Amino acid sequence: MKIREIEEDNWRGVLEIQDEAYHEVGPEELDVLRSKQSTSPETCFVCVSDQGDTLGYLLAHPWNGSEPPKLFEPLLDTEKSDSLYLHDMAVSPHSMGQGIGRAMMAKLIEVAELKGVKRITLVAIQGADSFWSLQGFKMISGENICSSYGDNAVLMEKIIMA
């Protein structure tokens, strides 16, 4: 398997994985996902098999706001920032347990460090906060999270550089 930047032929696989992964919130449209990738292609990845099948994906982009961006809306131009927002990471149910999520996260941290990023934020949904805690993310309390993230959404951050 290989982790690399998203190419045009990966989007169908990304949409399929997104559809399989999210049962509490609906899937986002392709133009919404592409807006994240076009803003910051170097922080958006796919994991592909040796045969070229998409096994997982990760979409992250610069973000200055204290509140997370809304779901289902294309990302408008973002300013340069020393923070990244991890918009989405999902792995195909058929590829779970192979370390794909951890490998994509390690790749994101590697790129983030090269870019001088100081922190990564995300909203954990569908009970994923336990996974993100294992990746070194801590809960941020007191910030508003848009209701589009569903019930029990948790805002989290990981400090990369102090």
N, C-alpha and C positions, 0 to 999 in steps of 0.2 A: 504494500500500500504506500501511497505517496500523498503528502500534503502540499498543495500548491494554490496559487491564486486562481480565482474562478474564471473559467473560459465560457464562451457562448454555449457550447454543447453540454455544459453542466447544469443549466438552469432547469431543464425538465426534471432531472434527478433531485435537485434542490426542492422544487415544488412538490414532488412525490413524497419526499422525506418530511417536509413541513406538514403535509396533509396527514401523514401517518402519526406524527409526533404530538400534534396539538388537538386535544379533545375538549379542553375547557375554554379555549379561545379559538376562534376560527382562523383559517390560514389567511395570510396577507397576499395581496395581488403581486404579480411579477414586477410591475413598475415600482411598487413600494420597496421590494427587496433590491432591485437594481439601483435605486436611488442611494441606498447605503453603500453598495459596492462602488458606484461611480464616484462617490465622495472620497473614498479611501480604499482603492483596490488592494493596496499592500497589507491591509488589515482584514481582508475578507478571503476566506480559504474554502477549499473543498478537500476532502480526503477521498481519493479514488483508488480503486483496486488495480491490480496489474492488468486487468482487462479493460480498464477505463470506466467502470461503473462508479457512480457517486455513492459513497458510503456515509458521508456526513458533510456538514458545512458549518461555517462560523462567519458571522457578519458583525464587524465592529467599525466604529467611526468616531472621529473627534466629536466632543460634546462639552459645551461650557455651562449648560444649565444645571441648576441644583435639582430640578425635577427631571425625571426621564422623559424622553420624547414620546409622543403619543403613538400607539399602534395604529396600523392601517392608513397612515398618512405618509406620502413620500417625504423624504428628508430634503429640506431646502438647503441651500449653501450653508456650510458651517464655517465658522472662523477657525483659525489655527488654535490649538488647545494643547495643554499638557495632560489632558485627560481623554480617555477613550470610553465610549459607551459600547458595551457588548450587547448588541441588539438581539442576536439570536444565535444559538448553537443547537444543532440537532443531529442525531445519528440514526441511521436506518435501524428499525427494530431487528432486522436480520443480521446486523453487524454489532449489536450490543455486546459488551463484555470483552471487546478486543483492544480497549485502551484508546479508541479513536478520539473521544472527547478530551481526555487528558493530553493526548498528543497535539491536538489542535490548540488547546489552551497553552501548552508549552511553546508552540510556534508563535502564538499571539504575544506572549510575554517577551519572547526573544525579539520580535519586531518592535514591540513597545519600548523596550530598553534602548534599542538602536535609535529610535525616534525621540528619546528623551521624555517619554510619557511617565508621569508621576503616579497616576492611579487609573484603574479600570472600574467602572460602575456597571451594574446590570440590575434587571428586575427578574428575580427567580419566580417562576410560576409552576403550577401543578406539583407543588411539593419539592421542587428541585433545589431549594435552599440547602438541603442536607448535602447534595453533591457539591454545590458551590462552596460550602463551608470547608469541605475536604480539600478544595483547591486554594484555600487561604482567603476567601472572601468573608467579610464581616457585615452584619446587618447595620444599616443606617436607619435610625428612627427619626420621626418628626418631619419627614418630607412627604408631600402628596404624591400619590401614584394614581394615574388616570385609571378609571374604572374599566377601560378596555383590556387591562391586564388580567382581569378576572379576580375572583375571591382569593384571599390569602396570598396575594402577591407580596414579595419581600424585596425592598431596595437594598442592594449590597455593594460593597466596594472592596477592592484589593489595592493596597498601596504597593507601588512598584519601586519608586525611589523617594527617599525622604528629602 
